[in-house]
């Protein structure tokens, strides 16, 4: 069983060790459920983009999140668990953010991503209405944003 650390949230001190621990814990499904925060999702997305590029990250992350959720006793249904539009949205925004800040070392890139608007859970609502985002369709398939373009 993985050692429980304090969950990482926006604005927290972020080290290369913490990034690796979160990413590795997600990959091997040993990250405690309590540590699978919004910030941990973003860190994992940035790591997948770094390691595989956006196209492959978009192909890999959905099944990885579904499997992680199930390993932790969660379900992936029409109302809870994996959400496809949110996942793809954040991967695309993170890829753009990463490209715009390619001069930063990776730990700093992750920290800056978490400290800005992107690190807040409400960031997605600048692009999507709650009605669209919380629809069954948006949970299952990619839906274009209805408020702002990505």
PyMOL CGO cylinders between C-alpha atoms (Angstrom):
from pymol import cmd
from pymol.cgo import CYLINDER

trace = [
    CYLINDER, 0.00, 0.00, 0.00, 1.29, 3.45, -0.90, 0.3, 1, 1, 1, 1, 1, 1,
    CYLINDER, 1.29, 3.45, -0.90, 2.34, 5.84, 1.82, 0.3, 1, 1, 1, 1, 1, 1,
    CYLINDER, 2.34, 5.84, 1.82, -0.25, 8.58, 2.28, 0.3, 1, 1, 1, 1, 1, 1,
    CYLINDER, -0.25, 8.58, 2.28, 1.10, 12.06, 1.60, 0.3, 1, 1, 1, 1, 1, 1,
    CYLINDER, 1.10, 12.06, 1.60, -0.76, 15.32, 1.82, 0.3, 1, 1, 1, 1, 1, 1,
    CYLINDER, -0.76, 15.32, 1.82, -2.74, 15.79, -1.39, 0.3, 1, 1, 1, 1, 1, 1,
    CYLINDER, -2.74, 15.79, -1.39, -1.30, 18.36, -3.78, 0.3, 1, 1, 1, 1, 1, 1,
    CYLINDER, -1.30, 18.36, -3.78, -3.52, 21.36, -4.49, 0.3, 1, 1, 1, 1, 1, 1,
    CYLINDER, -3.52, 21.36, -4.49, -3.13, 24.58, -6.47, 0.3, 1, 1, 1, 1, 1, 1,
    CYLINDER, -3.13, 24.58, -6.47, -0.56, 26.84, -4.83, 0.3, 1, 1, 1, 1, 1, 1,
    CYLINDER, -0.56, 26.84, -4.83, 1.21, 24.04, -2.92, 0.3, 1, 1, 1, 1, 1, 1,
    CYLINDER, 1.21, 24.04, -2.92, 4.97, 23.66, -2.98, 0.3, 1, 1, 1, 1, 1, 1,
    CYLINDER, 4.97, 23.66, -2.98, 5.79, 21.36, -5.86, 0.3, 1, 1, 1, 1, 1, 1,
    CYLINDER, 5.79, 21.36, -5.86, 9.03, 19.44, -6.20, 0.3, 1, 1, 1, 1, 1, 1,
    CYLINDER, 9.03, 19.44, -6.20, 10.35, 17.07, -8.85, 0.3, 1, 1, 1, 1, 1, 1,
    CYLINDER, 10.35, 17.07, -8.85, 9.97, 14.31, -6.24, 0.3, 1, 1, 1, 1, 1, 1,
    CYLINDER, 9.97, 14.31, -6.24, 6.26, 15.12, -5.72, 0.3, 1, 1, 1, 1, 1, 1,
    CYLINDER, 6.26, 15.12, -5.72, 5.64, 15.23, -9.46, 0.3, 1, 1, 1, 1, 1, 1,
    CYLINDER, 5.64, 15.23, -9.46, 7.32, 11.85, -9.96, 0.3, 1, 1, 1, 1, 1, 1,
    CYLINDER, 7.32, 11.85, -9.96, 5.52, 10.33, -6.95, 0.3, 1, 1, 1, 1, 1, 1,
    CYLINDER, 5.52, 10.33, -6.95, 2.12, 11.44, -8.25, 0.3, 1, 1, 1, 1, 1, 1,
    CYLINDER, 2.12, 11.44, -8.25, 2.77, 10.37, -11.83, 0.3, 1, 1, 1, 1, 1, 1,
    CYLINDER, 2.77, 10.37, -11.83, 4.30, 7.01, -10.90, 0.3, 1, 1, 1, 1, 1, 1,
    CYLINDER, 4.30, 7.01, -10.90, 1.53, 6.43, -8.34, 0.3, 1, 1, 1, 1, 1, 1,
    CYLINDER, 1.53, 6.43, -8.34, -1.09, 7.07, -10.99, 0.3, 1, 1, 1, 1, 1, 1,
    CYLINDER, -1.09, 7.07, -10.99, 0.64, 4.83, -13.54, 0.3, 1, 1, 1, 1, 1, 1,
    CYLINDER, 0.64, 4.83, -13.54, 0.99, 1.89, -11.15, 0.3, 1, 1, 1, 1, 1, 1,
    CYLINDER, 0.99, 1.89, -11.15, -2.38, 2.68, -9.49, 0.3, 1, 1, 1, 1, 1, 1,
    CYLINDER, -2.38, 2.68, -9.49, -0.78, 2.96, -6.05, 0.3, 1, 1, 1, 1, 1, 1,
    CYLINDER, -0.78, 2.96, -6.05, -1.53, 6.65, -5.55, 0.3, 1, 1, 1, 1, 1, 1,
    CYLINDER, -1.53, 6.65, -5.55, -4.03, 6.87, -2.69, 0.3, 1, 1, 1, 1, 1, 1,
    CYLINDER, -4.03, 6.87, -2.69, -7.50, 7.97, -3.81, 0.3, 1, 1, 1, 1, 1, 1,
    CYLINDER, -7.50, 7.97, -3.81, -7.33, 11.03, -1.50, 0.3, 1, 1, 1, 1, 1, 1,
    CYLINDER, -7.33, 11.03, -1.50, -4.30, 12.27, -3.44, 0.3, 1, 1, 1, 1, 1, 1,
    CYLINDER, -4.30, 12.27, -3.44, -6.04, 12.07, -6.83, 0.3, 1, 1, 1, 1, 1, 1,
    CYLINDER, -6.04, 12.07, -6.83, -6.92, 15.77, -6.74, 0.3, 1, 1, 1, 1, 1, 1,
    CYLINDER, -6.92, 15.77, -6.74, -7.47, 18.24, -9.58, 0.3, 1, 1, 1, 1, 1, 1,
    CYLINDER, -7.47, 18.24, -9.58, -3.81, 19.23, -9.22, 0.3, 1, 1, 1, 1, 1, 1,
    CYLINDER, -3.81, 19.23, -9.22, -2.74, 15.58, -9.48, 0.3, 1, 1, 1, 1, 1, 1,
    CYLINDER, -2.74, 15.58, -9.48, -4.83, 15.23, -12.65, 0.3, 1, 1, 1, 1, 1, 1,
    CYLINDER, -4.83, 15.23, -12.65, -3.06, 18.27, -14.13, 0.3, 1, 1, 1, 1, 1, 1,
    CYLINDER, -3.06, 18.27, -14.13, 0.39, 17.03, -13.16, 0.3, 1, 1, 1, 1, 1, 1,
    CYLINDER, 0.39, 17.03, -13.16, -0.37, 13.65, -14.69, 0.3, 1, 1, 1, 1, 1, 1,
    CYLINDER, -0.37, 13.65, -14.69, -1.63, 15.29, -17.87, 0.3, 1, 1, 1, 1, 1, 1,
    CYLINDER, -1.63, 15.29, -17.87, 1.52, 17.38, -18.16, 0.3, 1, 1, 1, 1, 1, 1,
    CYLINDER, 1.52, 17.38, -18.16, 3.67, 14.28, -17.62, 0.3, 1, 1, 1, 1, 1, 1,
    CYLINDER, 3.67, 14.28, -17.62, 1.81, 12.31, -20.28, 0.3, 1, 1, 1, 1, 1, 1,
    CYLINDER, 1.81, 12.31, -20.28, 2.13, 15.20, -22.74, 0.3, 1, 1, 1, 1, 1, 1,
    CYLINDER, 2.13, 15.20, -22.74, 5.84, 15.49, -21.95, 0.3, 1, 1, 1, 1, 1, 1,
    CYLINDER, 5.84, 15.49, -21.95, 6.41, 11.75, -22.37, 0.3, 1, 1, 1, 1, 1, 1,
    CYLINDER, 6.41, 11.75, -22.37, 4.13, 10.98, -25.31, 0.3, 1, 1, 1, 1, 1, 1,
    CYLINDER, 4.13, 10.98, -25.31, 2.82, 14.17, -26.92, 0.3, 1, 1, 1, 1, 1, 1,
    CYLINDER, 2.82, 14.17, -26.92, -0.77, 15.36, -27.00, 0.3, 1, 1, 1, 1, 1, 1,
    CYLINDER, -0.77, 15.36, -27.00, -2.19, 12.86, -29.49, 0.3, 1, 1, 1, 1, 1, 1,
    CYLINDER, -2.19, 12.86, -29.49, -0.92, 9.84, -27.61, 0.3, 1, 1, 1, 1, 1, 1,
    CYLINDER, -0.92, 9.84, -27.61, -1.81, 11.38, -24.22, 0.3, 1, 1, 1, 1, 1, 1,
    CYLINDER, -1.81, 11.38, -24.22, -5.39, 11.80, -25.48, 0.3, 1, 1, 1, 1, 1, 1,
    CYLINDER, -5.39, 11.80, -25.48, -5.40, 8.15, -26.52, 0.3, 1, 1, 1, 1, 1, 1,
    CYLINDER, -5.40, 8.15, -26.52, -3.89, 6.84, -23.26, 0.3, 1, 1, 1, 1, 1, 1,
    CYLINDER, -3.89, 6.84, -23.26, -5.33, 8.95, -20.45, 0.3, 1, 1, 1, 1, 1, 1,
    CYLINDER, -5.33, 8.95, -20.45, -9.05, 8.04, -20.74, 0.3, 1, 1, 1, 1, 1, 1,
    CYLINDER, -9.05, 8.04, -20.74, -8.50, 4.32, -20.15, 0.3, 1, 1, 1, 1, 1, 1,
    CYLINDER, -8.50, 4.32, -20.15, -5.83, 5.03, -17.55, 0.3, 1, 1, 1, 1, 1, 1,
    CYLINDER, -5.83, 5.03, -17.55, -8.25, 7.19, -15.52, 0.3, 1, 1, 1, 1, 1, 1,
    CYLINDER, -8.25, 7.19, -15.52, -11.06, 4.65, -15.86, 0.3, 1, 1, 1, 1, 1, 1,
    CYLINDER, -11.06, 4.65, -15.86, -8.76, 1.86, -14.65, 0.3, 1, 1, 1, 1, 1, 1,
    CYLINDER, -8.76, 1.86, -14.65, -7.41, 4.00, -11.81, 0.3, 1, 1, 1, 1, 1, 1,
    CYLINDER, -7.41, 4.00, -11.81, -10.95, 4.86, -10.68, 0.3, 1, 1, 1, 1, 1, 1,
    CYLINDER, -10.95, 4.86, -10.68, -11.99, 1.21, -10.70, 0.3, 1, 1, 1, 1, 1, 1,
    CYLINDER, -11.99, 1.21, -10.70, -8.87, 0.17, -8.79, 0.3, 1, 1, 1, 1, 1, 1,
    CYLINDER, -8.87, 0.17, -8.79, -9.83, 2.66, -6.07, 0.3, 1, 1, 1, 1, 1, 1,
    CYLINDER, -9.83, 2.66, -6.07, -13.38, 1.28, -5.84, 0.3, 1, 1, 1, 1, 1, 1,
    CYLINDER, -13.38, 1.28, -5.84, -14.97, 3.94, -8.01, 0.3, 1, 1, 1, 1, 1, 1,
    CYLINDER, -14.97, 3.94, -8.01, -17.27, 3.47, -10.94, 0.3, 1, 1, 1, 1, 1, 1,
    CYLINDER, -17.27, 3.47, -10.94, -17.36, 5.13, -14.33, 0.3, 1, 1, 1, 1, 1, 1,
    CYLINDER, -17.36, 5.13, -14.33, -20.97, 5.84, -15.18, 0.3, 1, 1, 1, 1, 1, 1,
    CYLINDER, -20.97, 5.84, -15.18, -23.25, 8.47, -16.72, 0.3, 1, 1, 1, 1, 1, 1,
    CYLINDER, -23.25, 8.47, -16.72, -23.04, 10.49, -13.51, 0.3, 1, 1, 1, 1, 1, 1,
    CYLINDER, -23.04, 10.49, -13.51, -19.69, 9.81, -11.86, 0.3, 1, 1, 1, 1, 1, 1,
    CYLINDER, -19.69, 9.81, -11.86, -16.12, 8.76, -12.47, 0.3, 1, 1, 1, 1, 1, 1,
    CYLINDER, -16.12, 8.76, -12.47, -14.39, 9.36, -15.78, 0.3, 1, 1, 1, 1, 1, 1,
    CYLINDER, -14.39, 9.36, -15.78, -15.47, 12.45, -17.78, 0.3, 1, 1, 1, 1, 1, 1,
    CYLINDER, -15.47, 12.45, -17.78, -14.22, 12.49, -21.37, 0.3, 1, 1, 1, 1, 1, 1,
    CYLINDER, -14.22, 12.49, -21.37, -14.78, 16.15, -22.27, 0.3, 1, 1, 1, 1, 1, 1,
    CYLINDER, -14.78, 16.15, -22.27, -13.08, 17.41, -19.11, 0.3, 1, 1, 1, 1, 1, 1,
    CYLINDER, -13.08, 17.41, -19.11, -10.11, 15.08, -19.67, 0.3, 1, 1, 1, 1, 1, 1,
    CYLINDER, -10.11, 15.08, -19.67, -9.58, 16.06, -23.29, 0.3, 1, 1, 1, 1, 1, 1,
    CYLINDER, -9.58, 16.06, -23.29, -10.19, 19.75, -22.54, 0.3, 1, 1, 1, 1, 1, 1,
    CYLINDER, -10.19, 19.75, -22.54, -7.49, 19.83, -19.88, 0.3, 1, 1, 1, 1, 1, 1,
    CYLINDER, -7.49, 19.83, -19.88, -5.03, 17.84, -21.98, 0.3, 1, 1, 1, 1, 1, 1,
    CYLINDER, -5.03, 17.84, -21.98, -5.43, 20.32, -24.83, 0.3, 1, 1, 1, 1, 1, 1,
    CYLINDER, -5.43, 20.32, -24.83, -5.15, 23.34, -22.58, 0.3, 1, 1, 1, 1, 1, 1,
    CYLINDER, -5.15, 23.34, -22.58, -2.12, 21.82, -20.84, 0.3, 1, 1, 1, 1, 1, 1,
    CYLINDER, -2.12, 21.82, -20.84, -0.44, 21.07, -24.17, 0.3, 1, 1, 1, 1, 1, 1,
    CYLINDER, -0.44, 21.07, -24.17, -0.93, 24.69, -25.24, 0.3, 1, 1, 1, 1, 1, 1,
    CYLINDER, -0.93, 24.69, -25.24, 0.32, 25.94, -21.86, 0.3, 1, 1, 1, 1, 1, 1,
    CYLINDER, 0.32, 25.94, -21.86, 3.33, 23.63, -22.07, 0.3, 1, 1, 1, 1, 1, 1,
    CYLINDER, 3.33, 23.63, -22.07, 4.20, 24.83, -25.57, 0.3, 1, 1, 1, 1, 1, 1,
    CYLINDER, 4.20, 24.83, -25.57, 3.86, 28.49, -24.58, 0.3, 1, 1, 1, 1, 1, 1,
    CYLINDER, 3.86, 28.49, -24.58, 6.18, 27.90, -21.60, 0.3, 1, 1, 1, 1, 1, 1,
    CYLINDER, 6.18, 27.90, -21.60, 8.62, 25.41, -23.15, 0.3, 1, 1, 1, 1, 1, 1,
    CYLINDER, 8.62, 25.41, -23.15, 11.56, 27.45, -21.81, 0.3, 1, 1, 1, 1, 1, 1,
    CYLINDER, 11.56, 27.45, -21.81, 10.67, 26.47, -18.21, 0.3, 1, 1, 1, 1, 1, 1,
    CYLINDER, 10.67, 26.47, -18.21, 12.05, 23.40, -16.53, 0.3, 1, 1, 1, 1, 1, 1,
    CYLINDER, 12.05, 23.40, -16.53, 9.36, 20.81, -15.99, 0.3, 1, 1, 1, 1, 1, 1,
    CYLINDER, 9.36, 20.81, -15.99, 8.93, 21.24, -12.21, 0.3, 1, 1, 1, 1, 1, 1,
    CYLINDER, 8.93, 21.24, -12.21, 8.46, 24.98, -12.61, 0.3, 1, 1, 1, 1, 1, 1,
    CYLINDER, 8.46, 24.98, -12.61, 6.06, 24.43, -15.50, 0.3, 1, 1, 1, 1, 1, 1,
    CYLINDER, 6.06, 24.43, -15.50, 3.89, 22.21, -13.30, 0.3, 1, 1, 1, 1, 1, 1,
    CYLINDER, 3.89, 22.21, -13.30, 4.03, 24.68, -10.41, 0.3, 1, 1, 1, 1, 1, 1,
    CYLINDER, 4.03, 24.68, -10.41, 3.09, 27.64, -12.60, 0.3, 1, 1, 1, 1, 1, 1,
    CYLINDER, 3.09, 27.64, -12.60, 0.21, 25.67, -14.14, 0.3, 1, 1, 1, 1, 1, 1,
    CYLINDER, 0.21, 25.67, -14.14, -1.18, 24.91, -10.69, 0.3, 1, 1, 1, 1, 1, 1,
    CYLINDER, -1.18, 24.91, -10.69, -0.73, 28.45, -9.37, 0.3, 1, 1, 1, 1, 1, 1,
    CYLINDER, -0.73, 28.45, -9.37, -2.66, 30.16, -12.18, 0.3, 1, 1, 1, 1, 1, 1,
    CYLINDER, -2.66, 30.16, -12.18, -6.28, 30.04, -13.26, 0.3, 1, 1, 1, 1, 1, 1,
    CYLINDER, -6.28, 30.04, -13.26, -5.68, 26.64, -14.87, 0.3, 1, 1, 1, 1, 1, 1,
    CYLINDER, -5.68, 26.64, -14.87, -5.10, 25.20, -11.40, 0.3, 1, 1, 1, 1, 1, 1,
    CYLINDER, -5.10, 25.20, -11.40, -8.63, 26.01, -10.24, 0.3, 1, 1, 1, 1, 1, 1,
    CYLINDER, -8.63, 26.01, -10.24, -11.46, 23.53, -10.67, 0.3, 1, 1, 1, 1, 1, 1,
    CYLINDER, -11.46, 23.53, -10.67, -13.68, 26.28, -12.09, 0.3, 1, 1, 1, 1, 1, 1,
    CYLINDER, -13.68, 26.28, -12.09, -11.34, 27.05, -15.01, 0.3, 1, 1, 1, 1, 1, 1,
    CYLINDER, -11.34, 27.05, -15.01, -13.30, 24.75, -17.33, 0.3, 1, 1, 1, 1, 1, 1,
    CYLINDER, -13.30, 24.75, -17.33, -16.46, 26.85, -16.80, 0.3, 1, 1, 1, 1, 1, 1,
    CYLINDER, -16.46, 26.85, -16.80, -14.92, 29.74, -18.71, 0.3, 1, 1, 1, 1, 1, 1,
    CYLINDER, -14.92, 29.74, -18.71, -15.26, 27.49, -21.75, 0.3, 1, 1, 1, 1, 1, 1,
    CYLINDER, -15.26, 27.49, -21.75, -18.29, 25.31, -20.98, 0.3, 1, 1, 1, 1, 1, 1,
    CYLINDER, -18.29, 25.31, -20.98, -21.73, 25.91, -19.56, 0.3, 1, 1, 1, 1, 1, 1,
    CYLINDER, -21.73, 25.91, -19.56, -22.59, 23.64, -16.66, 0.3, 1, 1, 1, 1, 1, 1,
    CYLINDER, -22.59, 23.64, -16.66, -25.56, 22.36, -18.67, 0.3, 1, 1, 1, 1, 1, 1,
    CYLINDER, -25.56, 22.36, -18.67, -23.32, 21.11, -21.48, 0.3, 1, 1, 1, 1, 1, 1,
    CYLINDER, -23.32, 21.11, -21.48, -20.44, 19.93, -19.31, 0.3, 1, 1, 1, 1, 1, 1,
    CYLINDER, -20.44, 19.93, -19.31, -22.64, 17.91, -16.97, 0.3, 1, 1, 1, 1, 1, 1,
    CYLINDER, -22.64, 17.91, -16.97, -24.56, 16.22, -19.77, 0.3, 1, 1, 1, 1, 1, 1,
    CYLINDER, -24.56, 16.22, -19.77, -24.27, 12.45, -20.26, 0.3, 1, 1, 1, 1, 1, 1,
    CYLINDER, -24.27, 12.45, -20.26, -22.92, 13.07, -23.75, 0.3, 1, 1, 1, 1, 1, 1,
    CYLINDER, -22.92, 13.07, -23.75, -20.05, 15.26, -22.52, 0.3, 1, 1, 1, 1, 1, 1,
    CYLINDER, -20.05, 15.26, -22.52, -19.11, 12.62, -19.98, 0.3, 1, 1, 1, 1, 1, 1,
    CYLINDER, -19.11, 12.62, -19.98, -18.88, 9.95, -22.69, 0.3, 1, 1, 1, 1, 1, 1,
    CYLINDER, -18.88, 9.95, -22.69, -17.60, 11.77, -25.80, 0.3, 1, 1, 1, 1, 1, 1,
    CYLINDER, -17.60, 11.77, -25.80, -15.68, 14.92, -26.71, 0.3, 1, 1, 1, 1, 1, 1,
    CYLINDER, -15.68, 14.92, -26.71, -17.93, 17.97, -26.92, 0.3, 1, 1, 1, 1, 1, 1,
    CYLINDER, -17.93, 17.97, -26.92, -16.73, 21.30, -28.30, 0.3, 1, 1, 1, 1, 1, 1,
    CYLINDER, -16.73, 21.30, -28.30, -16.94, 24.18, -25.85, 0.3, 1, 1, 1, 1, 1, 1,
    CYLINDER, -16.94, 24.18, -25.85, -20.06, 26.32, -26.01, 0.3, 1, 1, 1, 1, 1, 1,
    CYLINDER, -20.06, 26.32, -26.01, -18.73, 29.54, -24.40, 0.3, 1, 1, 1, 1, 1, 1,
    CYLINDER, -18.73, 29.54, -24.40, -15.14, 30.10, -25.54, 0.3, 1, 1, 1, 1, 1, 1,
    CYLINDER, -15.14, 30.10, -25.54, -12.90, 28.31, -28.01, 0.3, 1, 1, 1, 1, 1, 1,
    CYLINDER, -12.90, 28.31, -28.01, -9.93, 26.48, -26.59, 0.3, 1, 1, 1, 1, 1, 1,
]
cmd.load_cgo(trace, "trace")
